[in-house]
């Protein structure tokens, strides 16, 4: 294997690695956005649960 082929192989491998890293970074961004959306949904559900629990307690005390 000549020196040119070794250099070419190294450059090809580096380009492939960079592509994989870029794709992984994009996937991580999407995953982080999904996590943040789910966190917001859980917060809203917790708030609704607290309100409904409080309303049920007030209704029980009155009734």
Number of C-alpha atoms within 10 A of each C-alpha: 5 7 8 9 10 11 11 12 12 12 12 12 12 12 12 12 12 12 12 12 12 12 12 12 12 12 12 12 12 12 12 12 12 12 12 12 11 12 12 12 12 12 11 12 12 12 12 12 12 12 12 12 12 12 12 12 12 11 10 9 8 7 6
